[in-house]
Amino acid sequence: MYNFLLYIAHPYSIPIGRPLQQEIERQGHSVAWFSELEYTKSHLKKEDTILDTIEEVLDYNPHIVLTATDTVADFIPGIKVQIFHGFSANKRPLMSDHFKIRGFFDLYTTQGPSTTTIFQQQAKKYGFFEVVETGWSKVDPLFPLEVKPVSERPVILISSTFTTKLSLAKNDDVFQEIKRLSETGKYQFLCVLHPVLDKETKDKFQSLEGKYFNYFDTSDLIPLFKRADIMFSDTTSAIIEFLVQEKPVVTFRNRKPGDHLIDVTSVSEIEDALDLALTRPEKTITAIQDYIKWTHPYSDGKSSKRVVDATIAFLNKDKSHLKSKPLNLIRKWQLRKRFNYFTFKSYDKPITLNL
């Protein structure tokens, strides 16, 4: 039996860890949660094993740390595995932070060829970690896909990023158009905004609550994905999660639009684009299918199993060929200061069992 630690920060990472927890328990291993942020713990279940302090984490002595954050406390034992807190959303003009190597991880479990290829190149360059393509645990509950006809009153899910320059939620003209459309009764709107968006923006959209507009303050997006016929969004990783269902997405000024999206740049184009998306244009659906093959080609709902199996295999294999991780003194100091736990201990090479 192995000890797994689900290492998170924000509540939106809980749906990433939950399918992994279920698979870990199914296989008969131990699993506990640790959050860098105190308020996140209130979003976990009472029956979950929650470790409140670093001292409790060290006592738990994890063999495998599954991490949905960009960094992880290097003085915690066990192999450090990056499971990612989202897809690469192409928010930045240069290489996304999604691919930034910060020197903390022994293994990257990637979502599909589009990310695997880049991380394999990075692994060859740096030499202190390995890469295994597994698919992403968060989307496991989407499968098997539920085929349903477009609703009599089409259901449109609105989502938005927090980045001001990219966020449709921060654009007042877009807000006014959504308000107008929600009053026509032509569509049924579901709305969920990024949790770190400011309260004023959230309150503004929540004020639209009514017969044809429902606002949700939740990090569990899967039920909303399943209900919606299409999505209206901007540039956020939630788009990719939604596309995995082979459902169209209309975007407003997406940073990197392609044939898999129906992108508009003017508020006056939004309604026509929504109506077009609801017809499921053949060209768009074909492009979505091609995009899925490149981004997340797993539709069996077993990505969590692949992650768990891959990490156990990595834990037990010979890793003597891997270099030591970089000193990373500044980041390591920042982590010690964050947790008020000061130690010289650091696991610069991954542990290996059963050799």
Contacts in CASP RR format, 6 or more apart in sequence:
PFRMAT RR
TARGET T0000
AUTHOR 0000-0000-0000
METHOD contacts of the structure
MODEL  1
MYNFLLYIAHPYSIPIGRPLQQEIERQGHSVAWFSELEYTKSHLKKEDTI
LDTIEEVLDYNPHIVLTATDTVADFIPGIKVQIFHGFSANKRPLMSDHFK
IRGFFDLYTTQGPSTTTIFQQQAKKYGFFEVVETGWSKVDPLFPLEVKPV
SERPVILISSTFTTKLSLAKNDDVFQEIKRLSETGKYQFLCVLHPVLDKE
TKDKFQSLEGKYFNYFDTSDLIPLFKRADIMFSDTTSAIIEFLVQEKPVV
TFRNRKPGDHLIDVTSVSEIEDALDLALTRPEKTITAIQDYIKWTHPYSD
GKSSKRVVDATIAFLNKDKSHLKSKPLNLIRKWQLRKRFNYFTFKSYDKP
ITLNL
1 28 0 8 1.000
1 29 0 8 1.000
1 30 0 8 1.000
2 29 0 8 1.000
2 30 0 8 1.000
2 63 0 8 1.000
2 64 0 8 1.000
2 312 0 8 1.000
2 315 0 8 1.000
3 29 0 8 1.000
3 30 0 8 1.000
3 31 0 8 1.000
3 32 0 8 1.000
3 60 0 8 1.000
3 61 0 8 1.000
3 62 0 8 1.000
3 63 0 8 1.000
3 64 0 8 1.000
4 20 0 8 1.000
4 24 0 8 1.000
4 29 0 8 1.000
4 30 0 8 1.000
4 31 0 8 1.000
4 32 0 8 1.000
4 62 0 8 1.000
4 63 0 8 1.000
4 64 0 8 1.000
4 65 0 8 1.000
4 66 0 8 1.000
4 308 0 8 1.000
5 31 0 8 1.000
5 32 0 8 1.000
5 33 0 8 1.000
5 34 0 8 1.000
5 51 0 8 1.000
5 57 0 8 1.000
5 60 0 8 1.000
5 62 0 8 1.000
5 64 0 8 1.000
5 65 0 8 1.000
5 66 0 8 1.000
5 76 0 8 1.000
6 17 0 8 1.000
6 20 0 8 1.000
6 21 0 8 1.000
6 31 0 8 1.000
6 32 0 8 1.000
6 33 0 8 1.000
6 34 0 8 1.000
6 66 0 8 1.000
6 68 0 8 1.000
7 34 0 8 1.000
7 36 0 8 1.000
7 65 0 8 1.000
7 66 0 8 1.000
7 67 0 8 1.000
7 68 0 8 1.000
7 69 0 8 1.000
7 72 0 8 1.000
7 73 0 8 1.000
7 76 0 8 1.000
8 14 0 8 1.000
8 16 0 8 1.000
8 17 0 8 1.000
8 33 0 8 1.000
8 34 0 8 1.000
8 35 0 8 1.000
8 36 0 8 1.000
8 40 0 8 1.000
8 67 0 8 1.000
8 68 0 8 1.000
8 69 0 8 1.000
8 85 0 8 1.000
9 35 0 8 1.000
9 36 0 8 1.000
9 37 0 8 1.000
9 40 0 8 1.000
9 68 0 8 1.000
9 69 0 8 1.000
10 37 0 8 1.000
10 40 0 8 1.000
10 85 0 8 1.000
10 195 0 8 1.000
10 196 0 8 1.000
10 219 0 8 1.000
11 39 0 8 1.000
11 40 0 8 1.000
11 43 0 8 1.000
11 195 0 8 1.000
11 219 0 8 1.000
12 85 0 8 1.000
12 195 0 8 1.000
12 219 0 8 1.000
13 40 0 8 1.000
13 68 0 8 1.000
13 69 0 8 1.000
13 85 0 8 1.000
14 40 0 8 1.000
14 43 0 8 1.000
14 44 0 8 1.000
14 219 0 8 1.000
14 220 0 8 1.000
15 138 0 8 1.000
15 219 0 8 1.000
15 220 0 8 1.000
15 221 0 8 1.000
15 222 0 8 1.000
16 68 0 8 1.000
16 83 0 8 1.000
16 84 0 8 1.000
16 85 0 8 1.000
16 86 0 8 1.000
16 136 0 8 1.000
16 137 0 8 1.000
16 138 0 8 1.000
17 66 0 8 1.000
17 68 0 8 1.000
17 83 0 8 1.000
17 137 0 8 1.000
17 138 0 8 1.000
19 137 0 8 1.000
19 138 0 8 1.000
19 140 0 8 1.000
19 141 0 8 1.000
19 303 0 8 1.000
19 304 0 8 1.000
20 31 0 8 1.000
20 66 0 8 1.000
20 83 0 8 1.000
20 137 0 8 1.000
20 304 0 8 1.000
20 307 0 8 1.000
20 308 0 8 1.000
21 31 0 8 1.000
21 33 0 8 1.000
21 48 0 8 1.000
22 304 0 8 1.000
23 304 0 8 1.000
23 305 0 8 1.000
23 307 0 8 1.000
23 308 0 8 1.000
24 30 0 8 1.000
24 31 0 8 1.000
24 308 0 8 1.000
25 31 0 8 1.000
27 308 0 8 1.000
29 308 0 8 1.000
30 49 0 8 1.000
31 49 0 8 1.000
32 49 0 8 1.000
32 50 0 8 1.000
32 51 0 8 1.000
32 57 0 8 1.000
32 60 0 8 1.000
32 62 0 8 1.000
33 41 0 8 1.000
33 44 0 8 1.000
33 48 0 8 1.000
33 49 0 8 1.000
33 50 0 8 1.000
33 51 0 8 1.000
34 50 0 8 1.000
34 51 0 8 1.000
34 57 0 8 1.000
35 41 0 8 1.000
35 44 0 8 1.000
35 50 0 8 1.000
36 69 0 8 1.000
36 338 0 8 1.000
41 50 0 8 1.000
41 52 0 8 1.000
43 219 0 8 1.000
44 50 0 8 1.000
51 57 0 8 1.000
51 60 0 8 1.000
54 73 0 8 1.000
54 76 0 8 1.000
54 339 0 8 1.000
54 341 0 8 1.000
55 341 0 8 1.000
57 73 0 8 1.000
57 76 0 8 1.000
58 75 0 8 1.000
58 76 0 8 1.000
58 77 0 8 1.000
61 77 0 8 1.000
62 76 0 8 1.000
62 77 0 8 1.000
62 78 0 8 1.000
63 77 0 8 1.000
63 78 0 8 1.000
63 79 0 8 1.000
63 315 0 8 1.000
63 351 0 8 1.000
63 353 0 8 1.000
64 78 0 8 1.000
64 79 0 8 1.000
64 81 0 8 1.000
64 311 0 8 1.000
64 312 0 8 1.000
64 315 0 8 1.000
65 72 0 8 1.000
65 76 0 8 1.000
65 78 0 8 1.000
65 79 0 8 1.000
65 80 0 8 1.000
65 81 0 8 1.000
66 81 0 8 1.000
66 83 0 8 1.000
66 307 0 8 1.000
66 311 0 8 1.000
67 80 0 8 1.000
67 81 0 8 1.000
67 82 0 8 1.000
67 83 0 8 1.000
67 104 0 8 1.000
67 105 0 8 1.000
68 83 0 8 1.000
68 84 0 8 1.000
68 85 0 8 1.000
69 85 0 8 1.000
70 97 0 8 1.000
70 100 0 8 1.000
70 102 0 8 1.000
71 102 0 8 1.000
71 104 0 8 1.000
71 331 0 8 1.000
71 335 0 8 1.000
72 80 0 8 1.000
72 104 0 8 1.000
72 105 0 8 1.000
73 335 0 8 1.000
73 339 0 8 1.000
73 341 0 8 1.000
74 80 0 8 1.000
74 104 0 8 1.000
74 325 0 8 1.000
74 328 0 8 1.000
74 332 0 8 1.000
74 335 0 8 1.000
74 346 0 8 1.000
74 347 0 8 1.000
74 348 0 8 1.000
75 336 0 8 1.000
75 341 0 8 1.000
75 343 0 8 1.000
75 345 0 8 1.000
75 346 0 8 1.000
75 347 0 8 1.000
76 347 0 8 1.000
77 347 0 8 1.000
77 351 0 8 1.000
78 315 0 8 1.000
78 347 0 8 1.000
78 350 0 8 1.000
78 351 0 8 1.000
79 106 0 8 1.000
79 107 0 8 1.000
79 311 0 8 1.000
79 314 0 8 1.000
79 315 0 8 1.000
79 350 0 8 1.000
79 351 0 8 1.000
80 104 0 8 1.000
80 105 0 8 1.000
80 106 0 8 1.000
80 107 0 8 1.000
80 347 0 8 1.000
80 350 0 8 1.000
81 105 0 8 1.000
81 106 0 8 1.000
81 107 0 8 1.000
81 108 0 8 1.000
81 109 0 8 1.000
81 307 0 8 1.000
81 311 0 8 1.000
81 314 0 8 1.000
82 105 0 8 1.000
82 107 0 8 1.000
82 108 0 8 1.000
82 109 0 8 1.000
83 109 0 8 1.000
83 136 0 8 1.000
83 137 0 8 1.000
83 307 0 8 1.000
84 98 0 8 1.000
84 109 0 8 1.000
84 111 0 8 1.000
84 136 0 8 1.000
86 98 0 8 1.000
86 136 0 8 1.000
86 138 0 8 1.000
86 237 0 8 1.000
86 241 0 8 1.000
87 98 0 8 1.000
87 111 0 8 1.000
87 136 0 8 1.000
87 237 0 8 1.000
87 240 0 8 1.000
87 241 0 8 1.000
87 295 0 8 1.000
87 296 0 8 1.000
88 96 0 8 1.000
88 98 0 8 1.000
88 99 0 8 1.000
88 114 0 8 1.000
88 115 0 8 1.000
88 237 0 8 1.000
89 96 0 8 1.000
89 98 0 8 1.000
89 161 0 8 1.000
89 235 0 8 1.000
89 236 0 8 1.000
89 237 0 8 1.000
89 239 0 8 1.000
89 240 0 8 1.000
89 255 0 8 1.000
90 96 0 8 1.000
90 235 0 8 1.000
90 255 0 8 1.000
90 256 0 8 1.000
91 161 0 8 1.000
91 163 0 8 1.000
91 166 0 8 1.000
91 235 0 8 1.000
91 255 0 8 1.000
93 255 0 8 1.000
98 115 0 8 1.000
99 115 0 8 1.000
99 118 0 8 1.000
99 119 0 8 1.000
99 122 0 8 1.000
101 122 0 8 1.000
101 126 0 8 1.000
101 129 0 8 1.000
102 328 0 8 1.000
102 331 0 8 1.000
103 126 0 8 1.000
103 128 0 8 1.000
103 129 0 8 1.000
103 325 0 8 1.000
103 326 0 8 1.000
103 328 0 8 1.000
103 331 0 8 1.000
104 325 0 8 1.000
104 328 0 8 1.000
104 331 0 8 1.000
105 129 0 8 1.000
106 128 0 8 1.000
106 129 0 8 1.000
106 130 0 8 1.000
106 314 0 8 1.000
106 319 0 8 1.000
106 322 0 8 1.000
106 325 0 8 1.000
106 350 0 8 1.000
107 129 0 8 1.000
107 130 0 8 1.000
107 131 0 8 1.000
107 132 0 8 1.000
107 310 0 8 1.000
107 311 0 8 1.000
107 314 0 8 1.000
107 350 0 8 1.000
108 119 0 8 1.000
108 123 0 8 1.000
108 129 0 8 1.000
108 130 0 8 1.000
108 131 0 8 1.000
108 132 0 8 1.000
109 132 0 8 1.000
109 133 0 8 1.000
109 134 0 8 1.000
109 135 0 8 1.000
109 306 0 8 1.000
109 307 0 8 1.000
109 310 0 8 1.000
109 311 0 8 1.000
110 116 0 8 1.000
110 119 0 8 1.000
110 131 0 8 1.000
110 132 0 8 1.000
110 133 0 8 1.000
110 134 0 8 1.000
110 135 0 8 1.000
111 133 0 8 1.000
111 134 0 8 1.000
111 135 0 8 1.000
111 136 0 8 1.000
111 295 0 8 1.000
111 296 0 8 1.000
112 133 0 8 1.000
112 135 0 8 1.000
112 294 0 8 1.000
112 295 0 8 1.000
112 296 0 8 1.000
112 297 0 8 1.000
112 298 0 8 1.000
113 133 0 8 1.000
113 293 0 8 1.000
113 294 0 8 1.000
113 295 0 8 1.000
113 297 0 8 1.000
114 294 0 8 1.000
114 295 0 8 1.000
115 295 0 8 1.000
116 131 0 8 1.000
116 133 0 8 1.000
119 131 0 8 1.000
120 131 0 8 1.000
122 131 0 8 1.000
123 129 0 8 1.000
123 130 0 8 1.000
123 131 0 8 1.000
126 323 0 8 1.000
127 322 0 8 1.000
127 323 0 8 1.000
128 322 0 8 1.000
128 323 0 8 1.000
128 324 0 8 1.000
128 325 0 8 1.000
128 326 0 8 1.000
129 322 0 8 1.000
129 325 0 8 1.000
130 314 0 8 1.000
130 319 0 8 1.000
130 322 0 8 1.000
132 306 0 8 1.000
132 310 0 8 1.000
132 314 0 8 1.000
134 298 0 8 1.000
134 303 0 8 1.000
134 306 0 8 1.000
134 307 0 8 1.000
134 310 0 8 1.000
135 296 0 8 1.000
135 298 0 8 1.000
135 303 0 8 1.000
135 306 0 8 1.000
135 307 0 8 1.000
136 296 0 8 1.000
136 303 0 8 1.000
137 303 0 8 1.000
137 304 0 8 1.000
137 307 0 8 1.000
138 222 0 8 1.000
138 241 0 8 1.000
139 222 0 8 1.000
139 241 0 8 1.000
139 244 0 8 1.000
139 296 0 8 1.000
139 301 0 8 1.000
139 303 0 8 1.000
140 301 0 8 1.000
140 302 0 8 1.000
140 303 0 8 1.000
140 304 0 8 1.000
141 222 0 8 1.000
141 301 0 8 1.000
142 222 0 8 1.000
142 225 0 8 1.000
142 226 0 8 1.000
142 241 0 8 1.000
142 244 0 8 1.000
142 245 0 8 1.000
142 301 0 8 1.000
143 299 0 8 1.000
143 300 0 8 1.000
143 301 0 8 1.000
144 299 0 8 1.000
144 301 0 8 1.000
145 245 0 8 1.000
145 246 0 8 1.000
145 299 0 8 1.000
146 226 0 8 1.000
150 229 0 8 1.000
150 278 0 8 1.000
150 280 0 8 1.000
151 188 0 8 1.000
151 229 0 8 1.000
153 185 0 8 1.000
153 186 0 8 1.000
153 187 0 8 1.000
153 188 0 8 1.000
153 212 0 8 1.000
154 186 0 8 1.000
154 187 0 8 1.000
154 188 0 8 1.000
154 229 0 8 1.000
154 230 0 8 1.000
154 274 0 8 1.000
154 278 0 8 1.000
155 187 0 8 1.000
155 188 0 8 1.000
155 189 0 8 1.000
155 190 0 8 1.000
155 227 0 8 1.000
155 228 0 8 1.000
155 229 0 8 1.000
156 187 0 8 1.000
156 188 0 8 1.000
156 189 0 8 1.000
156 190 0 8 1.000
156 228 0 8 1.000
156 229 0 8 1.000
156 230 0 8 1.000
156 231 0 8 1.000
156 232 0 8 1.000
156 274 0 8 1.000
157 189 0 8 1.000
157 190 0 8 1.000
157 191 0 8 1.000
157 192 0 8 1.000
157 224 0 8 1.000
157 225 0 8 1.000
157 227 0 8 1.000
157 228 0 8 1.000
157 230 0 8 1.000
157 231 0 8 1.000
157 232 0 8 1.000
157 242 0 8 1.000
158 168 0 8 1.000
158 178 0 8 1.000
158 189 0 8 1.000
158 190 0 8 1.000
158 191 0 8 1.000
158 192 0 8 1.000
158 205 0 8 1.000
158 231 0 8 1.000
158 232 0 8 1.000
158 233 0 8 1.000
159 191 0 8 1.000
159 192 0 8 1.000
159 193 0 8 1.000
159 194 0 8 1.000
159 221 0 8 1.000
159 231 0 8 1.000
159 232 0 8 1.000
159 233 0 8 1.000
159 236 0 8 1.000
159 238 0 8 1.000
159 239 0 8 1.000
159 242 0 8 1.000
160 167 0 8 1.000
160 168 0 8 1.000
160 169 0 8 1.000
160 170 0 8 1.000
160 193 0 8 1.000
160 194 0 8 1.000
160 197 0 8 1.000
160 233 0 8 1.000
160 234 0 8 1.000
160 236 0 8 1.000
161 167 0 8 1.000
161 194 0 8 1.000
161 234 0 8 1.000
161 235 0 8 1.000
161 236 0 8 1.000
162 194 0 8 1.000
162 196 0 8 1.000
162 197 0 8 1.000
163 235 0 8 1.000
164 170 0 8 1.000
166 234 0 8 1.000
166 235 0 8 1.000
166 236 0 8 1.000
166 253 0 8 1.000
166 255 0 8 1.000
167 194 0 8 1.000
167 197 0 8 1.000
167 201 0 8 1.000
167 234 0 8 1.000
168 174 0 8 1.000
168 232 0 8 1.000
168 233 0 8 1.000
168 234 0 8 1.000
168 252 0 8 1.000
168 253 0 8 1.000
169 175 0 8 1.000
169 193 0 8 1.000
169 194 0 8 1.000
169 197 0 8 1.000
169 201 0 8 1.000
169 205 0 8 1.000
169 234 0 8 1.000
170 197 0 8 1.000
170 201 0 8 1.000
171 252 0 8 1.000
173 267 0 8 1.000
174 252 0 8 1.000
174 267 0 8 1.000
174 270 0 8 1.000
175 204 0 8 1.000
175 205 0 8 1.000
176 267 0 8 1.000
177 267 0 8 1.000
177 270 0 8 1.000
177 271 0 8 1.000
178 189 0 8 1.000
178 205 0 8 1.000
178 208 0 8 1.000
179 208 0 8 1.000
181 187 0 8 1.000
181 189 0 8 1.000
181 270 0 8 1.000
181 271 0 8 1.000
181 274 0 8 1.000
182 189 0 8 1.000
182 208 0 8 1.000
182 210 0 8 1.000
182 212 0 8 1.000
182 213 0 8 1.000
183 212 0 8 1.000
184 212 0 8 1.000
185 211 0 8 1.000
185 212 0 8 1.000
187 212 0 8 1.000
187 274 0 8 1.000
188 212 0 8 1.000
188 214 0 8 1.000
189 208 0 8 1.000
189 212 0 8 1.000
189 213 0 8 1.000
189 214 0 8 1.000
190 214 0 8 1.000
190 216 0 8 1.000
190 224 0 8 1.000
190 227 0 8 1.000
190 228 0 8 1.000
191 205 0 8 1.000
191 208 0 8 1.000
191 213 0 8 1.000
191 214 0 8 1.000
191 215 0 8 1.000
191 216 0 8 1.000
192 215 0 8 1.000
192 216 0 8 1.000
192 217 0 8 1.000
192 218 0 8 1.000
192 221 0 8 1.000
192 224 0 8 1.000
193 201 0 8 1.000
193 202 0 8 1.000
193 205 0 8 1.000
194 236 0 8 1.000
195 219 0 8 1.000
202 217 0 8 1.000
205 215 0 8 1.000
206 215 0 8 1.000
206 217 0 8 1.000
208 215 0 8 1.000
209 215 0 8 1.000
216 224 0 8 1.000
218 224 0 8 1.000
221 238 0 8 1.000
221 241 0 8 1.000
225 241 0 8 1.000
225 242 0 8 1.000
225 245 0 8 1.000
226 245 0 8 1.000
228 242 0 8 1.000
228 247 0 8 1.000
229 247 0 8 1.000
229 278 0 8 1.000
230 247 0 8 1.000
230 248 0 8 1.000
230 249 0 8 1.000
230 250 0 8 1.000
230 274 0 8 1.000
230 277 0 8 1.000
230 278 0 8 1.000
231 238 0 8 1.000
231 239 0 8 1.000
231 242 0 8 1.000
231 247 0 8 1.000
231 248 0 8 1.000
231 249 0 8 1.000
231 250 0 8 1.000
232 249 0 8 1.000
232 250 0 8 1.000
232 251 0 8 1.000
232 252 0 8 1.000
232 270 0 8 1.000
232 274 0 8 1.000
233 239 0 8 1.000
233 242 0 8 1.000
233 249 0 8 1.000
233 250 0 8 1.000
233 251 0 8 1.000
233 252 0 8 1.000
234 251 0 8 1.000
234 252 0 8 1.000
234 253 0 8 1.000
234 254 0 8 1.000
235 251 0 8 1.000
235 253 0 8 1.000
235 254 0 8 1.000
235 255 0 8 1.000
235 256 0 8 1.000
239 249 0 8 1.000
239 251 0 8 1.000
239 254 0 8 1.000
239 261 0 8 1.000
240 295 0 8 1.000
240 296 0 8 1.000
242 249 0 8 1.000
243 249 0 8 1.000
243 260 0 8 1.000
243 288 0 8 1.000
243 291 0 8 1.000
243 292 0 8 1.000
243 295 0 8 1.000
244 292 0 8 1.000
244 295 0 8 1.000
244 296 0 8 1.000
244 299 0 8 1.000
246 285 0 8 1.000
246 288 0 8 1.000
246 289 0 8 1.000
246 292 0 8 1.000
247 288 0 8 1.000
248 262 0 8 1.000
248 277 0 8 1.000
248 278 0 8 1.000
248 280 0 8 1.000
248 281 0 8 1.000
248 284 0 8 1.000
248 285 0 8 1.000
248 288 0 8 1.000
249 260 0 8 1.000
249 261 0 8 1.000
249 262 0 8 1.000
249 277 0 8 1.000
250 261 0 8 1.000
250 262 0 8 1.000
250 263 0 8 1.000
250 264 0 8 1.000
250 270 0 8 1.000
250 273 0 8 1.000
250 274 0 8 1.000
250 277 0 8 1.000
251 257 0 8 1.000
251 261 0 8 1.000
251 262 0 8 1.000
251 263 0 8 1.000
251 264 0 8 1.000
252 263 0 8 1.000
252 264 0 8 1.000
252 265 0 8 1.000
252 270 0 8 1.000
253 263 0 8 1.000
253 264 0 8 1.000
253 265 0 8 1.000
254 261 0 8 1.000
254 263 0 8 1.000
257 263 0 8 1.000
258 287 0 8 1.000
259 283 0 8 1.000
259 284 0 8 1.000
259 287 0 8 1.000
260 284 0 8 1.000
260 287 0 8 1.000
260 288 0 8 1.000
260 290 0 8 1.000
260 291 0 8 1.000
262 273 0 8 1.000
262 276 0 8 1.000
262 277 0 8 1.000
262 281 0 8 1.000
262 284 0 8 1.000
264 270 0 8 1.000
264 273 0 8 1.000
277 284 0 8 1.000
298 306 0 8 1.000
314 350 0 8 1.000
315 350 0 8 1.000
315 351 0 8 1.000
315 352 0 8 1.000
315 353 0 8 1.000
316 352 0 8 1.000
316 353 0 8 1.000
316 354 0 8 1.000
316 355 0 8 1.000
317 352 0 8 1.000
318 352 0 8 1.000
318 355 0 8 1.000
319 349 0 8 1.000
319 350 0 8 1.000
319 352 0 8 1.000
320 352 0 8 1.000
322 349 0 8 1.000
322 350 0 8 1.000
324 348 0 8 1.000
324 349 0 8 1.000
325 348 0 8 1.000
325 349 0 8 1.000
332 346 0 8 1.000
336 342 0 8 1.000
336 343 0 8 1.000
END
